[in-house]
Amino acid sequence: MEAQPRLDAQKLRADFPILAQEINGKPLAYLDSAVTSQKPRQVLDAMTNFYETAYANVHRGVYSLAERATEGFEGAREKVARFVNAPSSRELIFTRNATEGLNLVAYAWGLNNLGPGDLVVVSELEHHSNFVPWQYIAKRTGAGFRMIPLTEGGELDLDALEGIASEGRVKVVATNYVSNALGTINPVDRLASWAHERDAIMVVDAAQAAPHLAIDVQAIGCDFLAFSAHKMCGPSGVGALWGRRELLEKMEPFNLGGHMIRKVQFEETTWGDLPHKFEAGTSPIAEAVGFGAAVDYLNSVGLEAIEQYEHELVAYALERIQEIPGIVLYGPAPERRAGIVSFNIEGVHPHDVAQVLDWEGVAIRAGHHCCQPLMHRLGVAATNRASFYLYTLPEEIDRLAEGLLRVRKVFG
Ligand SMILES: Cc1ncc(COP(=O)(O)O)c(C=O)c1O
């Protein structure tokens, strides 16, 4: 076996034009990649080139340019499908983002398959995008809604599963693979087995996993998996939902209109084949091409190398940040989390922390991170969150730690 080449963040940074700038007179340290990642030149160039040489609407024209556009778009679908090891690219639906993919499943599967006596199981660690749609569809259908609780260490408490199952018929388990708030890597394969033992489906929110670790839907054994291009070096405006073919074929469509039909008559409309049945209207065409280029980029760096590098960055960040007086850290050990560190400084509002860091050119997030149930569990309204990616340098983490010491001085 060949050793995995180490990731060279300094070299990779040269691919990201936006990082070569100053903010408030200091070099930009972008430590907010969990909310959205920056884009390498390879992705920007692929999109510009597509617009300049191959752009037309897809699947519609018989002329050469439309065929070229369709080839670019469908080629991107192949790449994105391979990226998650989908058995077939027909099972890979382009969406606007992970949120839309999760809504698609909640509506198109949930409305017809849930009812009183059934249970939808999410976790206390969910992003609102994998919480609110299920809560809403459970209410509409009369199904129960339960959360897998968290341990003190910020991991899912799987011991609680049997208790939950005793309260009804579990029909859906929906959790994230990686938490955007704590970085926790969740055992989605074990949850998928548990769900299937009960004839339930397993829905994986991979918005935060896809940028950071190699994903294999067949190895996980899930039924649906949603993610967004913008968090993985791709453009905003496009995401993907992978779904098991048997389920997708049985489901009603989610959006209705152009492109998703087979035949439209006054009396009745019939639906097109997969994946088109779920892709109503003009698709994010150039964005999909950019998504494909992002996948190429991540593959060229190596997902294992990215994951390993992030574990190292997190371990280093936790070591450095621990030195700050009054720091409260959340989440599990570095080897069980992606490149995300959530914390508070006692007595200082997270927004003030982020503001002082901005004076130093260090961009981090402050807020509830679309995870209000988690904030409730932690007993806080908000946290600060620094998140890292393949272009993050250890020096930027040093600047974060120095900035936090400054926060301590400013606020006493
Ligand atoms: C874990 C998780 N799920 C879902 C989402 C929603 O992603 P999007 O806003 O791209 O739909 C995010 C984005 O922050 C996320 O981190």
The ligand as an SDF file (V2000), in Angstrom:
LIG
                    3D

 16 16  0  0  0  0  0  0  0  0999 V2000
  -24.6890   19.8470    9.2090 C   0  0  0  0  0  0  0  0  0  0  0  0
  -25.3720   20.7840    8.2540 C   0  0  0  0  0  0  0  0  0  0  0  0
  -26.5250   20.4160    7.7010 N   0  0  0  0  0  0  0  0  0  0  0  0
  -27.1750   21.1780    6.8140 C   0  0  0  0  0  0  0  0  0  0  0  0
  -26.6770   22.4050    6.4560 C   0  0  0  0  0  0  0  0  0  0  0  0
  -27.4290   23.2290    5.4660 C   0  0  0  0  0  0  0  0  0  0  0  0
  -26.6310   23.4470    4.3440 O   0  0  0  0  0  0  0  0  0  0  0  0
  -27.1790   24.4210    3.1930 P   0  0  0  0  0  0  0  0  0  0  0  0
  -27.4100   25.7360    3.8680 O   0  0  0  0  0  0  0  0  0  0  0  0
  -26.0700   24.4510    2.2120 O   0  0  0  0  0  0  0  0  0  0  0  0
  -28.4190   23.8190    2.6880 O   0  0  0  0  0  0  0  0  0  0  0  0
  -25.4890   22.8590    7.0230 C   0  0  0  0  0  0  0  0  0  0  0  0
  -24.9610   24.2040    6.7210 C   0  0  0  0  0  0  0  0  0  0  0  0
  -24.4400   24.8800    7.5800 O   0  0  0  0  0  0  0  0  0  0  0  0
  -24.8080   22.0170    7.9310 C   0  0  0  0  0  0  0  0  0  0  0  0
  -23.6540   22.3800    8.4750 O   0  0  0  0  0  0  0  0  0  0  0  0
  1  2  1  0
  2  3  1  0
  2 15  2  0
  3  4  2  0
  4  5  1  0
  5  6  1  0
  5 12  2  0
  6  7  1  0
  7  8  1  0
  8  9  2  0
  8 10  1  0
  8 11  1  0
 12 13  1  0
 12 15  1  0
 13 14  2  0
 15 16  1  0
M  END
$$$$
